[in-house]
């Protein structure tokens, strides 16, 4: 399953904790690199997003529970599908609503 994980900083990291959190963050990134299709920061700081591909929400929860910045973030997680697949599904729904079942 693929998920987009949006993060936004909601409280400042205490300066004395920042070096150790950054070190753990770099380790977390390396540990989960193979599951992360996209890993981005928002320009100007304050957050970013990732596209994560894991077998299920249980593994995603485990992965995110280890995220070092979690206490300082607001996190939104959404399951996603391929855009072309989603578009085709919407076309099918529209055709059914209009009574035209032909492809």
Rosetta constraint file for C-alpha pairs under 8 A:
AtomPair CA 1 CA 53 HARMONIC 5.57 0.50
AtomPair CA 1 CA 54 HARMONIC 5.41 0.50
AtomPair CA 1 CA 55 HARMONIC 5.40 0.50
AtomPair CA 1 CA 56 HARMONIC 5.74 0.50
AtomPair CA 1 CA 57 HARMONIC 7.82 0.50
AtomPair CA 1 CA 79 HARMONIC 7.23 0.50
AtomPair CA 1 CA 80 HARMONIC 7.79 0.50
AtomPair CA 2 CA 51 HARMONIC 6.80 0.50
AtomPair CA 2 CA 52 HARMONIC 5.58 0.50
AtomPair CA 2 CA 53 HARMONIC 4.39 0.50
AtomPair CA 2 CA 54 HARMONIC 6.44 0.50
AtomPair CA 2 CA 79 HARMONIC 5.82 0.50
AtomPair CA 2 CA 80 HARMONIC 5.52 0.50
AtomPair CA 2 CA 81 HARMONIC 6.81 0.50
AtomPair CA 3 CA 51 HARMONIC 5.63 0.50
AtomPair CA 3 CA 52 HARMONIC 5.24 0.50
AtomPair CA 3 CA 53 HARMONIC 6.49 0.50
AtomPair CA 3 CA 77 HARMONIC 6.53 0.50
AtomPair CA 3 CA 78 HARMONIC 5.40 0.50
AtomPair CA 3 CA 79 HARMONIC 4.25 0.50
AtomPair CA 3 CA 80 HARMONIC 5.34 0.50
AtomPair CA 4 CA 49 HARMONIC 6.88 0.50
AtomPair CA 4 CA 50 HARMONIC 5.71 0.50
AtomPair CA 4 CA 51 HARMONIC 4.52 0.50
AtomPair CA 4 CA 52 HARMONIC 6.34 0.50
AtomPair CA 4 CA 77 HARMONIC 5.76 0.50
AtomPair CA 4 CA 78 HARMONIC 5.37 0.50
AtomPair CA 4 CA 79 HARMONIC 6.42 0.50
AtomPair CA 4 CA 80 HARMONIC 6.67 0.50
AtomPair CA 5 CA 49 HARMONIC 5.36 0.50
AtomPair CA 5 CA 50 HARMONIC 5.18 0.50
AtomPair CA 5 CA 51 HARMONIC 6.34 0.50
AtomPair CA 5 CA 52 HARMONIC 7.41 0.50
AtomPair CA 5 CA 75 HARMONIC 6.83 0.50
AtomPair CA 5 CA 76 HARMONIC 5.79 0.50
AtomPair CA 5 CA 77 HARMONIC 4.55 0.50
AtomPair CA 5 CA 78 HARMONIC 6.65 0.50
AtomPair CA 6 CA 47 HARMONIC 7.59 0.50
AtomPair CA 6 CA 48 HARMONIC 5.96 0.50
AtomPair CA 6 CA 49 HARMONIC 4.34 0.50
AtomPair CA 6 CA 50 HARMONIC 6.70 0.50
AtomPair CA 6 CA 75 HARMONIC 5.66 0.50
AtomPair CA 6 CA 76 HARMONIC 5.14 0.50
AtomPair CA 6 CA 77 HARMONIC 6.41 0.50
AtomPair CA 7 CA 47 HARMONIC 5.04 0.50
AtomPair CA 7 CA 48 HARMONIC 5.32 0.50
AtomPair CA 7 CA 49 HARMONIC 5.92 0.50
AtomPair CA 7 CA 73 HARMONIC 6.13 0.50
AtomPair CA 7 CA 74 HARMONIC 5.74 0.50
AtomPair CA 7 CA 75 HARMONIC 4.64 0.50
AtomPair CA 7 CA 76 HARMONIC 6.59 0.50
AtomPair CA 8 CA 46 HARMONIC 5.72 0.50
AtomPair CA 8 CA 47 HARMONIC 4.25 0.50
AtomPair CA 8 CA 48 HARMONIC 6.69 0.50
AtomPair CA 8 CA 73 HARMONIC 5.36 0.50
AtomPair CA 8 CA 74 HARMONIC 5.19 0.50
AtomPair CA 8 CA 75 HARMONIC 6.56 0.50
AtomPair CA 9 CA 46 HARMONIC 4.98 0.50
AtomPair CA 9 CA 47 HARMONIC 5.56 0.50
AtomPair CA 9 CA 72 HARMONIC 5.87 0.50
AtomPair CA 9 CA 73 HARMONIC 4.52 0.50
AtomPair CA 9 CA 74 HARMONIC 6.36 0.50
AtomPair CA 10 CA 72 HARMONIC 5.76 0.50
AtomPair CA 10 CA 73 HARMONIC 5.27 0.50
AtomPair CA 10 CA 74 HARMONIC 6.21 0.50
AtomPair CA 11 CA 72 HARMONIC 5.13 0.50
AtomPair CA 11 CA 73 HARMONIC 7.05 0.50
AtomPair CA 12 CA 72 HARMONIC 6.73 0.50
AtomPair CA 13 CA 17 HARMONIC 6.85 0.50
AtomPair CA 13 CA 18 HARMONIC 6.26 0.50
AtomPair CA 13 CA 72 HARMONIC 6.68 0.50
AtomPair CA 14 CA 18 HARMONIC 6.40 0.50
AtomPair CA 15 CA 19 HARMONIC 7.86 0.50
AtomPair CA 17 CA 21 HARMONIC 6.18 0.50
AtomPair CA 18 CA 22 HARMONIC 5.93 0.50
AtomPair CA 19 CA 23 HARMONIC 6.24 0.50
AtomPair CA 20 CA 24 HARMONIC 6.22 0.50
AtomPair CA 21 CA 25 HARMONIC 5.95 0.50
AtomPair CA 21 CA 68 HARMONIC 5.98 0.50
AtomPair CA 21 CA 69 HARMONIC 7.06 0.50
AtomPair CA 22 CA 26 HARMONIC 6.19 0.50
AtomPair CA 22 CA 68 HARMONIC 7.97 0.50
AtomPair CA 23 CA 27 HARMONIC 6.38 0.50
AtomPair CA 24 CA 28 HARMONIC 6.00 0.50
AtomPair CA 24 CA 68 HARMONIC 6.32 0.50
AtomPair CA 25 CA 29 HARMONIC 6.09 0.50
AtomPair CA 25 CA 67 HARMONIC 7.04 0.50
AtomPair CA 25 CA 68 HARMONIC 5.69 0.50
AtomPair CA 25 CA 69 HARMONIC 7.53 0.50
AtomPair CA 26 CA 30 HARMONIC 6.36 0.50
AtomPair CA 27 CA 31 HARMONIC 6.11 0.50
AtomPair CA 28 CA 32 HARMONIC 6.21 0.50
AtomPair CA 28 CA 66 HARMONIC 7.53 0.50
AtomPair CA 28 CA 67 HARMONIC 6.84 0.50
AtomPair CA 28 CA 68 HARMONIC 7.72 0.50
AtomPair CA 29 CA 33 HARMONIC 5.64 0.50
AtomPair CA 32 CA 36 HARMONIC 6.49 0.50
AtomPair CA 32 CA 63 HARMONIC 7.78 0.50
AtomPair CA 35 CA 52 HARMONIC 5.62 0.50
AtomPair CA 35 CA 53 HARMONIC 5.19 0.50
AtomPair CA 35 CA 54 HARMONIC 6.28 0.50
AtomPair CA 36 CA 50 HARMONIC 6.67 0.50
AtomPair CA 36 CA 51 HARMONIC 5.82 0.50
AtomPair CA 36 CA 52 HARMONIC 4.52 0.50
AtomPair CA 36 CA 53 HARMONIC 6.26 0.50
AtomPair CA 37 CA 50 HARMONIC 7.27 0.50
AtomPair CA 37 CA 51 HARMONIC 5.29 0.50
AtomPair CA 37 CA 52 HARMONIC 5.83 0.50
AtomPair CA 37 CA 53 HARMONIC 6.87 0.50
AtomPair CA 38 CA 49 HARMONIC 7.77 0.50
AtomPair CA 38 CA 50 HARMONIC 5.13 0.50
AtomPair CA 38 CA 51 HARMONIC 4.92 0.50
AtomPair CA 38 CA 52 HARMONIC 7.23 0.50
AtomPair CA 39 CA 48 HARMONIC 7.83 0.50
AtomPair CA 39 CA 49 HARMONIC 6.22 0.50
AtomPair CA 39 CA 50 HARMONIC 4.54 0.50
AtomPair CA 39 CA 51 HARMONIC 6.82 0.50
AtomPair CA 40 CA 48 HARMONIC 5.44 0.50
AtomPair CA 40 CA 49 HARMONIC 5.35 0.50
AtomPair CA 40 CA 50 HARMONIC 6.15 0.50
AtomPair CA 41 CA 45 HARMONIC 6.67 0.50
AtomPair CA 41 CA 47 HARMONIC 5.92 0.50
AtomPair CA 41 CA 48 HARMONIC 3.96 0.50
AtomPair CA 41 CA 49 HARMONIC 6.43 0.50
AtomPair CA 42 CA 46 HARMONIC 6.96 0.50
AtomPair CA 42 CA 47 HARMONIC 5.77 0.50
AtomPair CA 42 CA 48 HARMONIC 4.79 0.50
AtomPair CA 42 CA 49 HARMONIC 7.72 0.50
AtomPair CA 52 CA 60 HARMONIC 7.97 0.50
AtomPair CA 54 CA 59 HARMONIC 6.45 0.50
AtomPair CA 54 CA 60 HARMONIC 6.38 0.50
AtomPair CA 55 CA 59 HARMONIC 6.81 0.50
AtomPair CA 56 CA 60 HARMONIC 6.56 0.50
AtomPair CA 57 CA 61 HARMONIC 6.01 0.50
AtomPair CA 58 CA 62 HARMONIC 6.31 0.50
AtomPair CA 59 CA 63 HARMONIC 6.11 0.50
AtomPair CA 60 CA 64 HARMONIC 6.07 0.50
AtomPair CA 61 CA 65 HARMONIC 5.92 0.50
AtomPair CA 62 CA 66 HARMONIC 6.79 0.50
AtomPair CA 63 CA 67 HARMONIC 6.94 0.50
AtomPair CA 64 CA 70 HARMONIC 7.81 0.50
AtomPair CA 65 CA 70 HARMONIC 7.53 0.50
AtomPair CA 69 CA 73 HARMONIC 6.50 0.50
AtomPair CA 70 CA 74 HARMONIC 7.81 0.50
AtomPair CA 81 CA 85 HARMONIC 6.98 0.50
AtomPair CA 81 CA 86 HARMONIC 6.56 0.50
AtomPair CA 82 CA 86 HARMONIC 6.30 0.50
AtomPair CA 83 CA 87 HARMONIC 6.07 0.50
AtomPair CA 84 CA 88 HARMONIC 6.19 0.50
AtomPair CA 85 CA 89 HARMONIC 6.28 0.50
AtomPair CA 86 CA 90 HARMONIC 6.29 0.50
AtomPair CA 87 CA 91 HARMONIC 6.26 0.50
AtomPair CA 88 CA 92 HARMONIC 6.27 0.50
AtomPair CA 89 CA 93 HARMONIC 6.33 0.50
AtomPair CA 90 CA 94 HARMONIC 6.13 0.50
AtomPair CA 91 CA 95 HARMONIC 6.12 0.50
AtomPair CA 92 CA 96 HARMONIC 6.22 0.50
AtomPair CA 92 CA 101 HARMONIC 7.66 0.50
AtomPair CA 92 CA 103 HARMONIC 7.85 0.50
AtomPair CA 93 CA 97 HARMONIC 6.19 0.50
AtomPair CA 94 CA 98 HARMONIC 6.20 0.50
AtomPair CA 95 CA 99 HARMONIC 6.08 0.50
AtomPair CA 95 CA 100 HARMONIC 4.90 0.50
AtomPair CA 95 CA 101 HARMONIC 5.69 0.50
AtomPair CA 95 CA 102 HARMONIC 7.57 0.50
AtomPair CA 96 CA 100 HARMONIC 5.77 0.50
AtomPair CA 96 CA 101 HARMONIC 5.68 0.50
